[in-house]
Amino acid sequence: MGKRMKQQEKVVEKEVRKILVDEATLESIEKEVPKMKVITPSEVSDKYGVRVSVAKSILKRLEEKGLIKLVSSDRRLKVWTGARAEAAAG
């Protein structure tokens, strides 16, 4: 029989995401997120480099302020839309 080839191991680098959000980042989130058409915690997490749990709490706070509106809710995923984007589309 032939020799077996060693499979190359894939090296995956973990991205370190912030747990605490500074004021500058929070202000930019409050300005930019309501302009988005579709808002999910994973999008906010990827865009601003925060953890998904932190993104969820920020989105809940923005919803309470009336800047974003909950469109669809599931036990795993919640989808919001920006109040400004909704007004522009409607």
PyMOL commands that set and color helices and strands:
alter all, ss='L'
color gray80, all
select helices_A, chain A and resi 23-35+41-48+52-65+83-89
alter helices_A, ss='H'
color red, helices_A
select strands_A, chain A and resi 68-73+78-82
alter strands_A, ss='S'
color yellow, strands_A
deselect
rebuild
show_as cartoon
